[in-house]
Amino acid sequence: IPNWINLAIGMLYPVYVLSTAQPVAWGLALLVGAGVFAAGFVMFAKGVFGGGDVKLFTVVALWAGPDHVVEFLIIATLVGGAMALFMMSPARHAFAFLCDAAGRPKARDAFMGDALPYGIAIAVGGTFVAGALLGLTL
């Protein structure tokens, strides 16, 4: 995950805090972000997560704040688990073949690689956070 994406998401947070009509517990959100970063750093050190994943988890947790961080983590974990199950199944070979036939070698390599692209799961969780902040519900 490119640094500029994480930086852009993080830089937009103060704009949100200053422009929203609703009060934002930004101090607690900073603590949530710091806690998620600390946990992510441990996972990075153990080789579980990549550095980009940790940074993306951190900035999305900042946006989630204390009100939405639990649902964000649950959604990202469930989507990541579903992705892991898919990557362990033979279906990934069929998707890799389709990507190859469509001329998408990077997608093919992602399906056939050893790494789980967890940024997708984080993005899905972040989408739910964005919906919650916009007042949208399921």
Buried (B, 14 or more C-beta within 10 A) or exposed (E): BEEEBBEEBBEEBEEEBEEEEEEBEBEEBEBBBEEBBEBBBEBBEEEEBBEBBBBBBBBBBBBBBEBBBEBBBEBBEEBBEEBEEEBEEEEBEEBBEEBBEEEBEEBBEBBBEEEBBBBBBBBBBBEBBBEBBEEEEE
